[in-house]
Amino acid sequence: QVQLAESGGGLVQAGDSLRLSCVASGRTFVGYYMGWFRQAPGKEREFVAGINWSGRNTAYADSVKGRFAISSYNANTVDLQMNSLKSEDTAVYYCAVRRVGISKYDFWGQGTQVTVSS
C-alpha cells in the first residue's frame, strides 16, 4: 500500500525558513514525479513545486520561485526548503506522486500545516 508522509510544518514568523519532508513508501518510485501542493483556507489547492524521480528536472510556481527549493535524496524522499516565508504562504502543504508523462497525481499525503505570522 502506497503511503506518503509529510513532516516539518509549523508556526513561524515572516522571513523565517522551514523545511518540509515527504517520505513515500509501499513501492518503488523510479519513473515517478513528486510534487508539493498547498491549500489555503477558502482557496483551491495549487501546485508549489515538483521534481522527477532522478532529481534532474524541477518546476516551481511563480509565487515561490527564488524562495523555495525542492530536492530529492532518492526516489522515495523529497524535501521542500522554504525561505523568506510570507504570510501568504500559510496553507496546508501536501506531497503527491504521479507517473512521468501522466498529469493525474495517483497518491497524496495527509498534509502538514504551515502558518506564517506577519
Buried (B, 14 or more C-beta within 10 A) or exposed (E): EEEBEBEBBEEBEBEBEBEBBBBBEEBEBEEBBBBBBBBBEEEEBEBBBBBBBEBEEEBBBEEBEEBBBBBBEEBBBBBBBBBEBBEEBBBBBBBBBBBEEEEEBEBBBEBBEBBBEE
